[in-house]
Amino acid sequence: MTTPTITPKPPYYAVIFTSVRHDRDNGYGEAAKQMLELASKQPGFLNGGPAFKHNEAFSFQVATEDQAETDRYWNAIVGNGGQESECGWCKDKWGVSWQITPIALIKEYTSSDLSAAKRAFDAMMTMKKIDVAVIEAAVRG
């Protein structure tokens, strides 16, 4: 396990999540550009003020390429004042919920082989941070 880094100075999330893009973004890159353009035209778009507290009704899901990327995001969030939860879920130090989800897990629990999908799902249900090798072993039976 990697040692968590020291909490970076703001902007916190920009330090954790790099601008590295993958070819398989399925159009999300263009959608993100449009969302940024809209948000920049909305004063206070992302600020609900102190009356609105974070809860699980709003969360982020981060699809990761491999175990190393899963570990990096998980450790950056949990290791800097965050909190582990179940099935790949964690909260950062501000109470924002994150689900750090390896693409391998999504592929396995949505498989057309329903027995293998159930084994992947059942294995996930025993975890906090998702362990790709354990998921793959469960799928193999």
FILUM-467663 format. One record per residue: residue number from 1; x, y, z of N, C-alpha, C in turn. Coordinates in Angstrom, 1 decimal. Each point is the difference from the previous one (the first is absolute). Layout:
BEGIN
<n = NUM, n_X = X, n_Y = Y, n_Z = Z, ca_X = X, ca_Y = Y, ca_Z = Z, c_X = X, c_Y = Y, c_Z = Z>
...
// end
This chain:
BEGIN
<n = 1, n_X = 0.9, n_Y = -1.2, n_Z = 0.0, ca_X = -0.9, ca_Y = 1.2, ca_Z = 0.0, c_X = 0.9, c_Y = 1.2, c_Z = 0.0>
<n = 2, n_X = -0.4, n_Y = 1.0, n_Z = -0.8, ca_X = 0.8, ca_Y = 1.2, ca_Z = -0.1, c_X = -0.3, c_Y = 0.9, c_Z = 1.2>
<n = 3, n_X = 1.0, n_Y = 0.8, n_Z = 0.4, ca_X = -0.2, ca_Y = 0.9, ca_Z = 1.1, c_X = -0.8, c_Y = 1.2, c_Z = -0.5>
<n = 4, n_X = -1.1, n_Y = 0.4, n_Z = 0.7, ca_X = -0.8, ca_Y = 1.2, ca_Z = -0.4, c_X = 0.9, c_Y = 1.2, c_Z = -0.1>
<n = 5, n_X = -0.3, n_Y = 0.9, n_Z = -0.9, ca_X = 0.8, ca_Y = 1.2, ca_Z = -0.1, c_X = -0.5, c_Y = 1.0, c_Z = 1.0>
<n = 6, n_X = 0.7, n_Y = 1.1, n_Z = 0.2, ca_X = -0.4, ca_Y = 1.1, ca_Z = 0.9, c_X = -1.2, c_Y = 0.7, c_Z = -0.8>
<n = 7, n_X = -1.0, n_Y = 0.5, n_Z = 0.8, ca_X = -1.1, ca_Y = 0.7, ca_Z = -0.6, c_X = 0.6, c_Y = 1.2, c_Z = -0.8>
<n = 8, n_X = -0.3, n_Y = 0.0, n_Z = -1.3, ca_X = 0.5, ca_Y = 1.2, ca_Z = -0.8, c_X = -0.8, c_Y = 1.2, c_Z = 0.3>
<n = 9, n_X = 0.6, n_Y = 1.2, n_Z = -0.3, ca_X = -0.7, ca_Y = 1.2, ca_Z = 0.1, c_X = -1.1, c_Y = 0.1, c_Z = -1.1>
<n = 10, n_X = -1.0, n_Y = 0.8, n_Z = 0.2, ca_X = -1.1, ca_Y = 0.1, ca_Z = -1.0, c_X = 0.7, c_Y = 0.5, c_Z = -1.3>
<n = 11, n_X = -0.6, n_Y = -0.4, n_Z = -1.1, ca_X = -1.2, ca_Y = -0.8, ca_Z = -0.2, c_X = 0.3, c_Y = -1.5, c_Z = 0.2>
<n = 12, n_X = -0.6, n_Y = -0.6, n_Z = 1.1, ca_X = 0.3, ca_Y = -1.3, ca_Z = 0.4, c_X = -0.3, c_Y = -1.1, c_Z = -1.1>
<n = 13, n_X = -1.2, n_Y = 0.0, n_Z = -0.6, ca_X = -0.3, ca_Y = -1.0, ca_Z = -1.0, c_X = 0.8, c_Y = 0.1, c_Z = -1.2>
<n = 14, n_X = 0.4, n_Y = 1.2, n_Z = -0.4, ca_X = 0.9, ca_Y = 0.2, ca_Z = -1.2, c_X = 1.3, c_Y = -0.7, c_Z = 0.2>
<n = 15, n_X = 0.5, n_Y = -0.1, n_Z = 1.3, ca_X = 1.2, ca_Y = -0.7, ca_Z = 0.2, c_X = -0.1, c_Y = -1.5, c_Z = 0.0>
<n = 16, n_X = -1.2, n_Y = -0.5, n_Z = 0.4, ca_X = -0.2, ca_Y = -1.5, ca_Z = 0.0, c_X = -0.3, c_Y = -0.4, c_Z = -1.4>
<n = 17, n_X = -0.9, n_Y = 0.6, n_Z = -0.7, ca_X = -0.4, ca_Y = -0.4, ca_Z = -1.3, c_X = 0.7, c_Y = 0.8, c_Z = -1.1>
<n = 18, n_X = 0.8, n_Y = -0.7, n_Z = -0.7, ca_X = 0.8, ca_Y = 0.6, ca_Z = -1.0, c_X = -0.8, c_Y = 0.3, c_Z = -1.3>
<n = 19, n_X = 0.5, n_Y = 0.6, n_Z = -0.9, ca_X = -0.7, ca_Y = 0.3, ca_Z = -1.3, c_X = 0.3, c_Y = -1.1, c_Z = -1.0>
<n = 20, n_X = 0.5, n_Y = -1.2, n_Z = 0.4, ca_X = 0.3, ca_Y = -1.1, ca_Z = -0.9, c_X = -1.4, c_Y = -0.5, c_Z = -0.5>
<n = 21, n_X = -0.1, n_Y = -0.1, n_Z = -1.3, ca_X = -1.2, ca_Y = -0.5, ca_Z = -0.7, c_X = 0.3, c_Y = -1.4, c_Z = -0.6>
<n = 22, n_X = -1.0, n_Y = -0.8, n_Z = -0.1, ca_X = 0.0, ca_Y = -1.3, ca_Z = -0.6, c_X = -0.8, c_Y = 0.1, c_Z = -1.3>
<n = 23, n_X = 0.4, n_Y = -0.8, n_Z = -1.0, ca_X = -0.7, ca_Y = 0.0, ca_Z = -1.3, c_X = -1.4, c_Y = -0.4, c_Z = 0.1>
<n = 24, n_X = -0.3, n_Y = -0.8, n_Z = 1.0, ca_X = -1.4, ca_Y = -0.6, ca_Z = 0.2, c_X = -0.9, c_Y = 0.9, c_Z = 0.8>
<n = 25, n_X = -0.1, n_Y = 1.2, n_Z = -0.3, ca_X = -0.8, ca_Y = 0.9, ca_Z = 0.9, c_X = -1.5, c_Y = 0.1, c_Z = -0.5>
<n = 26, n_X = -0.3, n_Y = -0.7, n_Z = -1.1, ca_X = -1.4, ca_Y = -0.1, ca_Z = -0.5, c_X = -0.7, c_Y = 1.3, c_Z = -0.1>
<n = 27, n_X = 0.7, n_Y = 1.1, n_Z = -0.4, ca_X = -0.6, ca_Y = 1.3, ca_Z = -0.1, c_X = 0.0, c_Y = 0.8, c_Z = 1.2>
<n = 28, n_X = 0.4, n_Y = -0.5, n_Z = 1.1, ca_X = 0.0, ca_Y = 0.8, ca_Z = 1.3, c_X = 0.8, c_Y = 1.2, c_Z = 0.0>
<n = 29, n_X = 1.2, n_Y = -0.1, n_Z = -0.8, ca_X = 0.8, ca_Y = 1.2, ca_Z = -0.1, c_X = -0.7, c_Y = 1.2, c_Z = -0.6>
<n = 30, n_X = -0.8, n_Y = -0.2, n_Z = -1.0, ca_X = -0.7, ca_Y = 1.1, ca_Z = -0.6, c_X = -1.1, c_Y = 0.4, c_Z = 0.9>
<n = 31, n_X = -0.7, n_Y = -0.9, n_Z = 0.7, ca_X = -1.0, ca_Y = 0.4, ca_Z = 0.9, c_X = 0.5, c_Y = 0.8, c_Z = 1.2>
<n = 32, n_X = 1.3, n_Y = -0.4, n_Z = 0.4, ca_X = 0.6, ca_Y = 0.8, ca_Z = 1.1, c_X = 0.3, c_Y = 1.4, c_Z = -0.4>
<n = 33, n_X = 0.4, n_Y = 0.2, n_Z = -1.3, ca_X = 0.3, ca_Y = 1.3, ca_Z = -0.5, c_X = -1.3, c_Y = 0.9, c_Z = 0.0>
<n = 34, n_X = -1.1, n_Y = -0.7, n_Z = -0.4, ca_X = -1.3, ca_Y = 0.8, ca_Z = 0.0, c_X = -0.4, c_Y = 0.3, c_Z = 1.4>
<n = 35, n_X = 0.2, n_Y = -0.9, n_Z = 0.9, ca_X = -0.4, ca_Y = 0.2, ca_Z = 1.4, c_X = 0.8, c_Y = 1.2, c_Z = 0.6>
<n = 36, n_X = 1.3, n_Y = 0.0, n_Z = -0.3, ca_X = 0.8, ca_Y = 1.0, ca_Z = 0.5, c_X = -0.4, c_Y = 1.4, c_Z = -0.6>
<n = 37, n_X = -0.3, n_Y = 0.0, n_Z = -1.2, ca_X = -0.5, ca_Y = 1.3, ca_Z = -0.7, c_X = -1.3, c_Y = 0.4, c_Z = 0.7>
<n = 38, n_X = -0.9, n_Y = -0.9, n_Z = 0.3, ca_X = -1.3, ca_Y = 0.4, ca_Z = 0.6, c_X = 0.3, c_Y = 0.5, c_Z = 1.5>
<n = 39, n_X = 0.8, n_Y = -0.8, n_Z = 0.7, ca_X = 0.3, ca_Y = 0.4, ca_Z = 1.4, c_X = 0.7, c_Y = 1.3, c_Z = 0.1>
<n = 40, n_X = 0.8, n_Y = 0.4, n_Z = -1.0, ca_X = 0.7, ca_Y = 1.3, ca_Z = 0.1, c_X = -0.9, c_Y = 1.1, c_Z = -0.2>
<n = 41, n_X = -1.2, n_Y = -0.2, n_Z = -0.5, ca_X = -1.0, ca_Y = 1.1, ca_Z = -0.2, c_X = -1.0, c_Y = 0.1, c_Z = 1.1>
<n = 42, n_X = 0.2, n_Y = -0.9, n_Z = 1.0, ca_X = -1.0, ca_Y = 0.0, ca_Z = 1.1, c_X = 0.7, c_Y = 0.4, c_Z = 1.3>
<n = 43, n_X = -0.2, n_Y = 1.3, n_Z = 0.5, ca_X = 0.6, ca_Y = 0.4, ca_Z = 1.2, c_X = -0.4, c_Y = -0.9, c_Z = 1.2>
<n = 44, n_X = 0.9, n_Y = -0.5, n_Z = 0.7, ca_X = -0.3, ca_Y = -0.8, ca_Z = 1.2, c_X = -0.5, c_Y = -1.4, c_Z = -0.4>
<n = 45, n_X = 0.3, n_Y = -0.4, n_Z = -1.2, ca_X = -0.5, ca_Y = -1.3, ca_Z = -0.5, c_X = 0.3, c_Y = -1.2, c_Z = 0.9>
<n = 46, n_X = 1.2, n_Y = 0.0, n_Z = 0.6, ca_X = 0.4, ca_Y = -1.1, ca_Z = 0.8, c_X = -0.1, c_Y = 0.3, c_Z = 1.5>
<n = 47, n_X = -0.6, n_Y = 1.1, n_Z = 0.4, ca_X = 0.1, ca_Y = 0.4, ca_Z = 1.4, c_X = -1.5, c_Y = 0.2, c_Z = 0.5>
<n = 48, n_X = -0.4, n_Y = -1.0, n_Z = 0.8, ca_X = -1.3, ca_Y = 0.1, ca_Z = 0.6, c_X = -0.1, c_Y = 0.7, c_Z = 1.3>
<n = 49, n_X = 1.2, n_Y = 0.4, n_Z = 0.5, ca_X = 0.1, ca_Y = 0.7, ca_Z = 1.3, c_X = 0.0, c_Y = -1.0, c_Z = 1.2>
<n = 50, n_X = 0.1, n_Y = 0.6, n_Z = 1.2, ca_X = 0.2, ca_Y = -0.9, ca_Z = 1.2, c_X = -1.3, c_Y = -0.7, c_Z = 0.4>
<n = 51, n_X = -1.2, n_Y = 0.4, n_Z = -0.6, ca_X = -1.2, ca_Y = -0.6, ca_Z = 0.4, c_X = -0.1, c_Y = -1.5, c_Z = -0.6>
<n = 52, n_X = 0.8, n_Y = -0.3, n_Z = -1.0, ca_X = -0.1, ca_Y = -1.2, ca_Z = -0.7, c_X = 1.3, c_Y = -0.9, c_Z = 0.3>
<n = 53, n_X = -0.3, n_Y = -1.1, n_Z = 0.8, ca_X = 1.1, ca_Y = -0.8, ca_Z = 0.4, c_X = 0.1, c_Y = -1.2, c_Z = -1.0>
<n = 54, n_X = 1.3, n_Y = -0.6, n_Z = -0.1, ca_X = 0.2, ca_Y = -1.1, ca_Z = -0.9, c_X = -0.7, c_Y = -1.2, c_Z = 0.6>
<n = 55, n_X = -0.6, n_Y = -0.9, n_Z = -0.8, ca_X = -0.5, ca_Y = -1.3, ca_Z = 0.4, c_X = 0.1, c_Y = -1.0, c_Z = -1.2>
<n = 56, n_X = -0.4, n_Y = -1.2, n_Z = 0.2, ca_X = 0.2, ca_Y = -1.0, ca_Z = -1.0, c_X = -1.0, c_Y = 0.2, c_Z = -1.2>
<n = 57, n_X = -0.8, n_Y = 1.0, n_Z = 0.1, ca_X = -0.9, ca_Y = 0.2, ca_Z = -1.2, c_X = 0.8, c_Y = 0.5, c_Z = -1.2>
<n = 58, n_X = 1.2, n_Y = 0.5, n_Z = 0.3, ca_X = 0.9, ca_Y = 0.5, ca_Z = -1.0, c_X = 1.3, c_Y = -0.6, c_Z = 0.2>
<n = 59, n_X = 0.5, n_Y = -0.6, n_Z = -1.1, ca_X = 1.3, ca_Y = -0.7, ca_Z = 0.1, c_X = 0.7, c_Y = 0.0, c_Z = -1.4>
<n = 60, n_X = 1.3, n_Y = -0.4, n_Z = 0.0, ca_X = 0.7, ca_Y = -0.2, ca_Z = -1.2, c_X = 0.4, c_Y = -1.4, c_Z = -0.1>
<n = 61, n_X = 0.0, n_Y = -0.5, n_Z = -1.3, ca_X = 0.5, ca_Y = -1.3, ca_Z = -0.3, c_X = 1.3, c_Y = 0.2, c_Z = -0.9>
<n = 62, n_X = 1.1, n_Y = -0.6, n_Z = 0.4, ca_X = 1.2, ca_Y = 0.0, ca_Z = -0.8, c_X = 0.3, c_Y = -1.4, c_Z = -0.5>
<n = 63, n_X = -0.1, n_Y = -0.1, n_Z = -1.3, ca_X = 0.3, ca_Y = -1.3, ca_Z = -0.7, c_X = 1.6, c_Y = 0.0, c_Z = -0.2>
<n = 64, n_X = 0.6, n_Y = -1.1, n_Z = 0.6, ca_X = 1.4, ca_Y = -0.1, ca_Z = -0.1, c_X = 0.5, c_Y = -1.1, c_Z = -0.9>
<n = 65, n_X = 1.2, n_Y = 0.3, n_Z = -0.6, ca_X = 0.5, ca_Y = -1.0, ca_Z = -1.0, c_X = 0.5, c_Y = -1.3, c_Z = 0.6>
<n = 66, n_X = 0.6, n_Y = 0.1, n_Z = 1.2, ca_X = 0.7, ca_Y = -1.1, ca_Z = 0.6, c_X = 0.1, c_Y = 0.1, c_Z = 1.5>
<n = 67, n_X = 0.6, n_Y = -0.9, n_Z = 0.6, ca_X = 0.2, ca_Y = 0.0, ca_Z = 1.5, c_X = 0.8, c_Y = 1.2, c_Z = 0.4>
<n = 68, n_X = 1.1, n_Y = 0.3, n_Z = -0.7, ca_X = 0.8, ca_Y = 1.1, ca_Z = 0.4, c_X = -0.7, c_Y = 1.3, c_Z = 0.0>
<n = 69, n_X = -0.9, n_Y = 0.2, n_Z = -1.0, ca_X = -0.8, ca_Y = 1.3, ca_Z = 0.0, c_X = -1.0, c_Y = 0.0, c_Z = 1.1>
<n = 70, n_X = -0.6, n_Y = -1.2, n_Z = 0.2, ca_X = -1.0, ca_Y = -0.1, ca_Z = 1.1, c_X = 0.7, c_Y = 0.3, c_Z = 1.3>
<n = 71, n_X = 1.1, n_Y = -0.5, n_Z = 0.3, ca_X = 0.8, ca_Y = 0.2, ca_Z = 1.2, c_X = 0.3, c_Y = 1.5, c_Z = 0.1>
<n = 72, n_X = 0.5, n_Y = 0.6, n_Z = -1.0, ca_X = 0.4, ca_Y = 1.4, ca_Z = 0.0, c_X = -1.2, c_Y = 0.9, c_Z = 0.4>
<n = 73, n_X = -1.1, n_Y = -0.1, n_Z = -0.6, ca_X = -1.2, ca_Y = 0.8, ca_Z = 0.3, c_X = -0.5, c_Y = -0.3, c_Z = 1.4>
<n = 74, n_X = -0.1, n_Y = -1.3, n_Z = 0.4, ca_X = -0.5, ca_Y = -0.4, ca_Z = 1.3, c_X = 0.9, c_Y = 0.6, c_Z = 1.1>
<n = 75, n_X = 1.3, n_Y = -0.2, n_Z = -0.2, ca_X = 1.0, ca_Y = 0.4, ca_Z = 1.0, c_X = 0.0, c_Y = 1.5, c_Z = 0.2>
<n = 76, n_X = -0.1, n_Y = 0.7, n_Z = -1.2, ca_X = 0.0, ca_Y = 1.5, ca_Z = 0.1, c_X = -1.2, c_Y = 0.5, c_Z = 0.7>
<n = 77, n_X = -1.2, n_Y = -0.6, n_Z = -0.1, ca_X = -1.2, ca_Y = 0.4, ca_Z = 0.6, c_X = -0.1, c_Y = -0.4, c_Z = 1.5>
<n = 78, n_X = 0.2, n_Y = -1.3, n_Z = 0.2, ca_X = -0.1, ca_Y = -0.6, ca_Z = 1.4, c_X = 1.2, c_Y = 0.4, c_Z = 0.8>
<n = 79, n_X = 1.2, n_Y = 0.1, n_Z = -0.6, ca_X = 1.2, ca_Y = 0.2, ca_Z = 0.8, c_X = 0.2, c_Y = 1.5, c_Z = 0.3>
<n = 80, n_X = -0.9, n_Y = 0.9, n_Z = -0.4, ca_X = 0.1, ca_Y = 1.4, ca_Z = 0.3, c_X = -1.2, c_Y = 0.5, c_Z = 0.8>
<n = 81, n_X = -0.4, n_Y = -0.8, n_Z = 1.0, ca_X = -1.1, ca_Y = 0.4, ca_Z = 0.8, c_X = -1.3, c_Y = -0.6, c_Z = -0.4>
<n = 82, n_X = 0.0, n_Y = -0.8, n_Z = -1.0, ca_X = -1.3, ca_Y = -0.7, ca_Z = -0.4, c_X = -0.4, c_Y = -1.2, c_Z = 0.8>
<n = 83, n_X = -1.0, n_Y = -0.7, n_Z = -0.5, ca_X = -0.5, ca_Y = -1.1, ca_Z = 0.8, c_X = -0.4, c_Y = -1.1, c_Z = -1.0>
<n = 84, n_X = 0.4, n_Y = -1.3, n_Z = 0.3, ca_X = -0.4, ca_Y = -1.1, ca_Z = -0.8, c_X = -1.4, c_Y = -0.4, c_Z = 0.2>
<n = 85, n_X = -0.6, n_Y = -0.5, n_Z = -1.0, ca_X = -1.4, ca_Y = -0.6, ca_Z = 0.1, c_X = 0.0, c_Y = -1.3, c_Z = -0.7>
<n = 86, n_X = -1.1, n_Y = -0.5, n_Z = -0.4, ca_X = -0.1, ca_Y = -1.3, ca_Z = -0.6, c_X = 0.0, c_Y = 0.0, c_Z = -1.5>
<n = 87, n_X = 0.3, n_Y = -1.0, n_Z = -0.7, ca_X = -0.2, ca_Y = -0.2, ca_Z = -1.5, c_X = 0.7, c_Y = 1.1, c_Z = -0.8>
<n = 88, n_X = 1.2, n_Y = 0.4, n_Z = 0.4, ca_X = 0.6, ca_Y = 1.0, ca_Z = -0.8, c_X = -0.4, c_Y = 1.5, c_Z = 0.3>
<n = 89, n_X = -0.8, n_Y = 0.1, n_Z = 1.0, ca_X = -0.4, ca_Y = 1.4, ca_Z = 0.4, c_X = 0.9, c_Y = 0.5, c_Z = 1.1>
<n = 90, n_X = 0.2, n_Y = 1.3, n_Z = -0.1, ca_X = 0.7, ca_Y = 0.7, ca_Z = 1.1, c_X = -0.5, c_Y = 1.5, c_Z = 0.0>
<n = 91, n_X = 0.4, n_Y = 0.7, n_Z = 1.1, ca_X = -0.3, ca_Y = 1.4, ca_Z = 0.1, c_X = 1.3, c_Y = 0.8, c_Z = 0.2>
<n = 92, n_X = 0.0, n_Y = 1.2, n_Z = -0.6, ca_X = 1.2, ca_Y = 0.8, ca_Z = 0.2, c_X = -0.2, c_Y = 0.7, c_Z = 1.3>
<n = 93, n_X = 1.0, n_Y = 0.8, n_Z = 0.3, ca_X = 0.0, ca_Y = 0.7, ca_Z = 1.3, c_X = -1.1, c_Y = 1.1, c_Z = 0.2>
<n = 94, n_X = -0.6, n_Y = 0.3, n_Z = -1.2, ca_X = -1.1, ca_Y = 1.0, ca_Z = 0.1, c_X = -1.4, c_Y = -0.7, c_Z = -0.1>
<n = 95, n_X = 0.0, n_Y = -1.4, n_Z = 0.0, ca_X = -1.2, ca_Y = -0.7, ca_Z = 0.1, c_X = -0.6, c_Y = -0.3, c_Z = -1.4>
<n = 96, n_X = 0.7, n_Y = 0.3, n_Z = -1.1, ca_X = -0.5, ca_Y = -0.4, ca_Z = -1.3, c_X = 0.3, c_Y = -1.4, c_Z = -0.3>
<n = 97, n_X = -1.0, n_Y = -0.7, n_Z = -0.5, ca_X = 0.1, ca_Y = -1.5, ca_Z = -0.2, c_X = 0.6, c_Y = -0.2, c_Z = -1.4>
<n = 98, n_X = 0.8, n_Y = -1.1, n_Z = -0.1, ca_X = 0.7, ca_Y = -0.4, ca_Z = -1.2, c_X = -0.1, c_Y = -1.5, c_Z = -0.1>
<n = 99, n_X = -0.3, n_Y = -0.5, n_Z = -1.2, ca_X = 0.1, ca_Y = -1.4, ca_Z = -0.3, c_X = 1.2, c_Y = -0.2, c_Z = -1.0>
<n = 100, n_X = 1.0, n_Y = -0.7, n_Z = 0.5, ca_X = 1.2, ca_Y = -0.2, ca_Z = -0.8, c_X = -0.2, c_Y = -1.4, c_Z = -0.6>
<n = 101, n_X = -0.3, n_Y = -0.1, n_Z = -1.3, ca_X = -0.5, ca_Y = -1.2, ca_Z = -0.6, c_X = 0.9, c_Y = -0.4, c_Z = -1.2>
<n = 102, n_X = 0.8, n_Y = -1.1, n_Z = 0.2, ca_X = 0.8, ca_Y = -0.5, ca_Z = -1.2, c_X = -0.9, c_Y = -0.4, c_Z = -1.1>
<n = 103, n_X = 0.4, n_Y = 0.3, n_Z = -1.2, ca_X = -0.8, ca_Y = -0.4, ca_Z = -1.2, c_X = -0.1, c_Y = -1.5, c_Z = -0.1>
<n = 104, n_X = 1.0, n_Y = -0.7, n_Z = 0.5, ca_X = -0.1, ca_Y = -1.5, ca_Z = 0.0, c_X = -1.2, c_Y = -0.5, c_Z = 0.9>
<n = 105, n_X = -0.3, n_Y = 0.7, n_Z = 1.0, ca_X = -1.2, ca_Y = -0.4, ca_Z = 0.9, c_X = -1.3, c_Y = 0.2, c_Z = -0.8>
<n = 106, n_X = -0.1, n_Y = 1.2, n_Z = -0.7, ca_X = -1.2, ca_Y = 0.3, ca_Z = -0.7, c_X = -0.2, c_Y = -1.1, c_Z = -1.1>
<n = 107, n_X = 1.1, n_Y = -0.3, n_Z = -0.7, ca_X = 0.0, ca_Y = -1.0, ca_Z = -1.1, c_X = -0.5, c_Y = -1.3, c_Z = 0.6>
<n = 108, n_X = 0.5, n_Y = -0.4, n_Z = 1.1, ca_X = -0.3, ca_Y = -1.4, ca_Z = 0.5, c_X = -1.4, c_Y = 0.0, c_Z = 0.6>
<n = 109, n_X = -0.5, n_Y = 1.0, n_Z = 0.7, ca_X = -1.3, ca_Y = -0.2, ca_Z = 0.6, c_X = -1.1, c_Y = 0.4, c_Z = -1.0>
<n = 110, n_X = 0.3, n_Y = 0.4, n_Z = -1.2, ca_X = -0.9, ca_Y = 0.2, ca_Z = -1.1, c_X = 0.1, c_Y = -1.1, c_Z = -1.1>
<n = 111, n_X = 0.8, n_Y = -1.0, n_Z = 0.3, ca_X = 0.2, ca_Y = -1.1, ca_Z = -1.0, c_X = -1.3, c_Y = -0.7, c_Z = -0.3>
<n = 112, n_X = 0.0, n_Y = -0.6, n_Z = -1.2, ca_X = -1.1, ca_Y = -0.8, ca_Z = -0.5, c_X = 0.0, c_Y = -1.4, c_Z = 0.7>
<n = 113, n_X = 1.1, n_Y = -0.3, n_Z = 0.6, ca_X = 0.1, ca_Y = -1.3, ca_Z = 0.8, c_X = -0.5, c_Y = 0.4, c_Z = 1.4>
<n = 114, n_X = -1.2, n_Y = -0.3, n_Z = 0.2, ca_X = -0.7, ca_Y = 0.4, ca_Z = 1.3, c_X = 0.6, c_Y = -0.6, c_Z = 1.2>
<n = 115, n_X = 0.5, n_Y = -1.2, n_Z = -0.1, ca_X = 0.7, ca_Y = -0.6, ca_Z = 1.2, c_X = 1.3, c_Y = 0.8, c_Z = 0.3>
<n = 116, n_X = 0.8, n_Y = 0.3, n_Z = -1.0, ca_X = 1.2, ca_Y = 0.7, ca_Z = 0.2, c_X = -0.3, c_Y = 1.4, c_Z = 0.5>
<n = 117, n_X = -1.0, n_Y = 0.6, n_Z = -0.5, ca_X = -0.4, ca_Y = 1.4, ca_Z = 0.4, c_X = -0.4, c_Y = 0.0, c_Z = 1.5>
<n = 118, n_X = -0.7, n_Y = -1.0, n_Z = 0.4, ca_X = -0.4, ca_Y = -0.1, ca_Z = 1.4, c_X = 1.2, c_Y = -0.3, c_Z = 0.9>
<n = 119, n_X = 0.9, n_Y = -0.8, n_Z = -0.5, ca_X = 1.3, ca_Y = -0.2, ca_Z = 0.9, c_X = 0.7, c_Y = 1.3, c_Z = 0.1>
<n = 120, n_X = 0.1, n_Y = 0.8, n_Z = -1.1, ca_X = 0.7, ca_Y = 1.3, ca_Z = 0.1, c_X = -0.7, c_Y = 0.9, c_Z = 0.9>
<n = 121, n_X = -1.3, n_Y = 0.1, n_Z = -0.1, ca_X = -0.8, ca_Y = 0.9, ca_Z = 0.9, c_X = 0.1, c_Y = -0.5, c_Z = 1.5>
<n = 122, n_X = -0.1, n_Y = -1.3, n_Z = 0.2, ca_X = 0.1, ca_Y = -0.5, ca_Z = 1.4, c_X = 1.4, c_Y = 0.3, c_Z = 0.6>
<n = 123, n_X = 1.1, n_Y = -0.1, n_Z = -0.8, ca_X = 1.3, ca_Y = 0.3, ca_Z = 0.4, c_X = 0.1, c_Y = 1.5, c_Z = 0.4>
<n = 124, n_X = -0.6, n_Y = 0.9, n_Z = -0.9, ca_X = 0.1, ca_Y = 1.4, ca_Z = 0.3, c_X = -0.7, c_Y = 0.3, c_Z = 1.3>
<n = 125, n_X = -1.1, n_Y = -0.7, n_Z = 0.3, ca_X = -0.8, ca_Y = 0.3, ca_Z = 1.2, c_X = 0.8, c_Y = -0.2, c_Z = 1.3>
<n = 126, n_X = 1.2, n_Y = -0.7, n_Z = -0.1, ca_X = 0.8, ca_Y = -0.3, ca_Z = 1.2, c_X = 1.1, c_Y = 1.0, c_Z = 0.2>
<n = 127, n_X = 0.1, n_Y = 1.0, n_Z = -0.9, ca_X = 1.2, ca_Y = 0.9, ca_Z = -0.1, c_X = -0.4, c_Y = 1.4, c_Z = 0.5>
<n = 128, n_X = 1.1, n_Y = 0.7, n_Z = 0.4, ca_X = -0.1, ca_Y = 1.4, ca_Z = 0.1, c_X = 0.6, c_Y = 0.6, c_Z = -1.3>
<n = 129, n_X = 1.4, n_Y = 0.1, n_Z = -0.1, ca_X = 0.6, ca_Y = 0.3, ca_Z = -1.3, c_X = -0.1, c_Y = -1.2, c_Z = -0.9>
<n = 130, n_X = -0.3, n_Y = 0.2, n_Z = -1.2, ca_X = -0.1, ca_Y = -1.1, ca_Z = -1.0, c_X = 1.4, c_Y = -0.6, c_Z = -0.3>
<n = 131, n_X = 0.1, n_Y = -1.3, n_Z = 0.1, ca_X = 1.2, ca_Y = -0.7, ca_Z = -0.4, c_X = -0.3, c_Y = -0.8, c_Z = -1.3>
<n = 132, n_X = 0.6, n_Y = 0.5, n_Z = -1.1, ca_X = -0.2, ca_Y = -0.6, ca_Z = -1.3, c_X = 0.4, c_Y = -1.4, c_Z = -0.1>
<n = 133, n_X = 1.1, n_Y = -0.4, n_Z = 0.6, ca_X = 0.4, ca_Y = -1.4, ca_Z = 0.0, c_X = -1.0, c_Y = -0.9, c_Z = 0.7>
<n = 134, n_X = -0.6, n_Y = 0.4, n_Z = 1.1, ca_X = -1.0, ca_Y = -0.8, ca_Z = 0.7, c_X = -1.2, c_Y = -0.1, c_Z = -0.9>
<n = 135, n_X = -0.4, n_Y = 1.0, n_Z = -0.6, ca_X = -1.2, ca_Y = 0.0, ca_Z = -0.9, c_X = 0.2, c_Y = -1.0, c_Z = -1.2>
<n = 136, n_X = 1.2, n_Y = 0.1, n_Z = -0.6, ca_X = 0.3, ca_Y = -0.9, ca_Z = -1.1, c_X = 0.1, c_Y = -1.4, c_Z = 0.4>
<n = 137, n_X = 0.5, n_Y = -0.3, n_Z = 1.2, ca_X = 0.1, ca_Y = -1.4, ca_Z = 0.5, c_X = -1.5, c_Y = -0.5, c_Z = 0.3>
<n = 138, n_X = -0.8, n_Y = 0.9, n_Z = 0.5, ca_X = -1.4, ca_Y = -0.4, ca_Z = 0.3, c_X = -0.7, c_Y = -0.4, c_Z = -1.3>
<n = 139, n_X = 0.2, n_Y = 0.8, n_Z = -1.1, ca_X = -0.6, ca_Y = -0.3, ca_Z = -1.3, c_X = 0.4, c_Y = -1.3, c_Z = -0.5>
<n = 140, n_X = 1.3, n_Y = -0.4, n_Z = 0.1, ca_X = 0.5, ca_Y = -1.3, ca_Z = -0.4, c_X = -0.6, c_Y = -1.1, c_Z = 0.8>
<n = 141, n_X = -0.5, n_Y = 0.3, n_Z = 1.1, ca_X = -0.6, ca_Y = -1.1, ca_Z = 0.9, c_X = 1.0, c_Y = -0.5, c_Z = 0.9>
// end
